[in-house]
Amino acid sequence: MTGLPEDCEVDILLIGGGVAAAGAAEELRRQGFRGSIALATRESDPPYYRFYLTKDYLRGGIAPDDLAVHSPEWWLDNNVQLWLRAPVQAIDLQTGTARIGRRSVRWGKALLATGANVRLLDCPGAGLHGVHYLRTTWNADDLRKDLQIARDAVVIGGSFIAAETAASIAALGVRTSMVFPESAPLARSLGGAVGSIVADELSRLGVTIRGGSIVESLRGDERVRTVVLADGAELRADVVVVGVGARPEVTLAKRSGLPLGTTGGVRCDATLRTGHENVWAAGDVCEFDSIRHGRRVRIEHDRVAAAQGRHAARAMLGSDAPFDTCLYFWTTIGADLHIDVLALDAPGHEVTPLDLTAHRDLVLRQRKRFGRTGGPEPAAFRYGAGGETIGYASINGALSLRAVQRDLTSVPDASSEGSHLLLEEKS
Ligand SMILES: Cc1cc2nc3c(=O)[nH]c(=O)nc-3n(C[C@H](O)[C@H](O)[C@H](O)COP(=O)(O)OP(=O)(O)OC[C@H]3O[C@@H](n4cnc5c(N)ncnc54)[C@H](O)[C@@H]3O)c2cc1C
């Protein structure tokens, strides 16, 4: 454990080493909080941006230090204690203590920002060597090592993480296939029109797309050699990467008796307070009463996690504003396809392509930024539900999301203290 003193006391304990906990630390100091703050993470790295792992970091384009949310000096200058390799095993809500190894930490208020873990592949052979997941820098380093000697890789899953990973592996010169049950990558979340743009781009980058495929088993000796599909096809594989989703990391919450919600996350009210008055949650683990959706939701995206960390910090300092946000995420697949999605709700499938005539200048400008070497043309889609616009997807910068964000936030409370215009916030 790095930096953790013997039994001690802190005013605010942030549990987790992702953008949510880092956002909370930053906001507490920004708001002028002068008490003691400690951030405990089970990882050996200070908080970093996971989104690089499937992109530049996997391709070897950036160094580990470039992933960091804050520089080493930031933690010192802001007097936030950083406890690395410090998994919190238990929190006692009655006494306000946390157990980290044999040490005991007394806290006044705590933030649960324990994020999510990868969903594991469940089929024969899933435990063979050469089968990888991507959540940490350690995972990415391990995968990169294996890719140096690989000829064939199979990426399992149709998510944005799987698509980004397949594009990066192909760029490293490894023959890459992508297998998933849907008709096209990302089709389940963004519909078939966006899915087919993604499929075309991946094919252009050399990835063999096998939609409509179910993996039956992985075969090999100690190492994986073959991926067997339900239709009997066998794909050669020296490396397999599984990208089939994530589950909220709630071990600690369960152990401490905090209520969980229907999505499996830690149940929070609209201000992100959990079932205990001195404990809040933020990020992938947080299921909150969303005033915007009129129900409880849990969102697994970088900007939202960071915004929730900042919001929880303000709540700890006395704000009772509800957390109110659109869903925003982006994905970059290879070097030439960038997709932004802004939605009030999960986009769904009522999709209309948008006429971009009115956005001509923007499209021309964006064409110079994105897709320079033959990637997809800028395009945009509107998502609807019952005649109402509930979201937009913008391909290669076709839309000004700041502008359409205003459409989507023209709902009650959008100007309240808790509302988050995510595109105006720096993550
Ligand atoms: C490979 C990858 C690519 C992604 N790409 C994108 C993208 O392009 N766009 C996008 O919007 N989103 C992307 N995401 C999602 C985004 O990274 C997550 O939404 C975000 O990381 C969530 O932040 P968090 O702080 O809630 O949790 P996490 O980042 O998961 O951090 C949780 C931290 O808590 C630690 N922890 C857990 N339990 C304990 C404990 N008991 N004690 C101490 N520490 C503990 C974990 O080790 C981890 O450090 C990507 C995610 C991954 C994995």
The ligand as an SDF file (V2000), in Angstrom:
LIG
                    3D

 53 58  0  0  0  0  0  0  0  0999 V2000
  -11.5510    0.1120  -22.1140 C   0  0  0  0  0  0  0  0  0  0  0  0
  -12.6010    1.1600  -21.8560 C   0  0  0  0  0  0  0  0  0  0  0  0
  -12.8700    2.1390  -22.8220 C   0  0  0  0  0  0  0  0  0  0  0  0
  -13.8490    3.1060  -22.5870 C   0  0  0  0  0  0  0  0  0  0  0  0
  -14.1050    4.0530  -23.5440 N   0  0  0  0  0  0  0  0  0  0  0  0
  -15.0500    4.9960  -23.3030 C   0  0  0  0  0  0  0  0  0  0  0  0
  -15.3400    5.9970  -24.2860 C   0  0  0  0  0  0  0  0  0  0  0  0
  -14.7490    6.0300  -25.3840 O   0  0  0  0  0  0  0  0  0  0  0  0
  -16.2980    6.9190  -24.0100 N   0  0  0  0  0  0  0  0  0  0  0  0
  -16.9850    6.9240  -22.8060 C   0  0  0  0  0  0  0  0  0  0  0  0
  -17.8380    7.7860  -22.5910 O   0  0  0  0  0  0  0  0  0  0  0  0
  -16.7320    6.0000  -21.8630 N   0  0  0  0  0  0  0  0  0  0  0  0
  -15.7900    5.0390  -22.0760 C   0  0  0  0  0  0  0  0  0  0  0  0
  -15.5470    4.0790  -21.1380 N   0  0  0  0  0  0  0  0  0  0  0  0
  -16.3230    4.0860  -19.8630 C   0  0  0  0  0  0  0  0  0  0  0  0
  -15.6580    4.9510  -18.8090 C   0  0  0  0  0  0  0  0  0  0  0  0
  -14.2850    4.7080  -18.7760 O   0  0  0  0  0  0  0  0  0  0  0  0
  -16.2830    4.6430  -17.4640 C   0  0  0  0  0  0  0  0  0  0  0  0
  -17.6240    5.0570  -17.4990 O   0  0  0  0  0  0  0  0  0  0  0  0
  -15.5480    5.3430  -16.3340 C   0  0  0  0  0  0  0  0  0  0  0  0
  -14.2490    4.8400  -16.2140 O   0  0  0  0  0  0  0  0  0  0  0  0
  -16.2760    5.1620  -15.0080 C   0  0  0  0  0  0  0  0  0  0  0  0
  -15.5560    5.8020  -13.9990 O   0  0  0  0  0  0  0  0  0  0  0  0
  -15.7170    5.4140  -12.4770 P   0  0  0  0  0  0  0  0  0  0  0  0
  -14.8210    6.3350  -11.7310 O   0  0  0  0  0  0  0  0  0  0  0  0
  -17.1490    5.3450  -12.1200 O   0  0  0  0  0  0  0  0  0  0  0  0
  -15.2180    3.8970  -12.3550 O   0  0  0  0  0  0  0  0  0  0  0  0
  -13.8700    3.1740  -12.7510 P   0  0  0  0  0  0  0  0  0  0  0  0
  -13.1600    3.9080  -13.8120 O   0  0  0  0  0  0  0  0  0  0  0  0
  -14.2300    1.7520  -12.9860 O   0  0  0  0  0  0  0  0  0  0  0  0
  -12.9940    3.2670  -11.4260 O   0  0  0  0  0  0  0  0  0  0  0  0
  -13.3370    2.5630  -10.2660 C   0  0  0  0  0  0  0  0  0  0  0  0
  -12.1000    2.4110   -9.4340 C   0  0  0  0  0  0  0  0  0  0  0  0
  -12.4220    1.9170   -8.1430 O   0  0  0  0  0  0  0  0  0  0  0  0
  -11.4870    0.9160   -7.7580 C   0  0  0  0  0  0  0  0  0  0  0  0
  -12.0970    0.0680   -6.7240 N   0  0  0  0  0  0  0  0  0  0  0  0
  -13.1210   -0.8070   -6.8550 C   0  0  0  0  0  0  0  0  0  0  0  0
  -13.4190   -1.3550   -5.6520 N   0  0  0  0  0  0  0  0  0  0  0  0
  -12.5580   -0.8000   -4.7630 C   0  0  0  0  0  0  0  0  0  0  0  0
  -12.3600   -0.9530   -3.3470 C   0  0  0  0  0  0  0  0  0  0  0  0
  -13.1160   -1.7800   -2.6410 N   0  0  0  0  0  0  0  0  0  0  0  0
  -11.3840   -0.2400   -2.7560 N   0  0  0  0  0  0  0  0  0  0  0  0
  -10.6100    0.6320   -3.4730 C   0  0  0  0  0  0  0  0  0  0  0  0
  -10.7500    0.8070   -4.8020 N   0  0  0  0  0  0  0  0  0  0  0  0
  -11.7230    0.1100   -5.4290 C   0  0  0  0  0  0  0  0  0  0  0  0
  -11.2000    0.2200   -9.0760 C   0  0  0  0  0  0  0  0  0  0  0  0
  -10.0400   -0.5520   -8.9920 O   0  0  0  0  0  0  0  0  0  0  0  0
  -11.0760    1.4290  -10.0010 C   0  0  0  0  0  0  0  0  0  0  0  0
   -9.8130    2.0200   -9.8650 O   0  0  0  0  0  0  0  0  0  0  0  0
  -14.5680    3.0940  -21.3600 C   0  0  0  0  0  0  0  0  0  0  0  0
  -14.3030    2.1040  -20.3950 C   0  0  0  0  0  0  0  0  0  0  0  0
  -13.3290    1.1530  -20.6370 C   0  0  0  0  0  0  0  0  0  0  0  0
  -13.0540    0.0860  -19.5880 C   0  0  0  0  0  0  0  0  0  0  0  0
  1  2  1  0
  2  3  1  0
  2 52  2  0
  3  4  2  0
  4  5  1  0
  4 50  1  0
  5  6  2  0
  6  7  1  0
  6 13  1  0
  7  8  2  0
  7  9  1  0
  9 10  1  0
 10 11  2  0
 10 12  1  0
 12 13  2  0
 13 14  1  0
 14 15  1  0
 14 50  1  0
 15 16  1  0
 16 17  1  0
 16 18  1  0
 18 19  1  0
 18 20  1  0
 20 21  1  0
 20 22  1  0
 22 23  1  0
 23 24  1  0
 24 25  2  0
 24 26  1  0
 24 27  1  0
 27 28  1  0
 28 29  2  0
 28 30  1  0
 28 31  1  0
 31 32  1  0
 32 33  1  0
 33 34  1  0
 33 48  1  0
 34 35  1  0
 35 36  1  0
 35 46  1  0
 36 37  1  0
 36 45  1  0
 37 38  2  0
 38 39  1  0
 39 40  1  0
 39 45  2  0
 40 41  1  0
 40 42  2  0
 42 43  1  0
 43 44  2  0
 44 45  1  0
 46 47  1  0
 46 48  1  0
 48 49  1  0
 50 51  2  0
 51 52  1  0
 52 53  1  0
M  END
$$$$
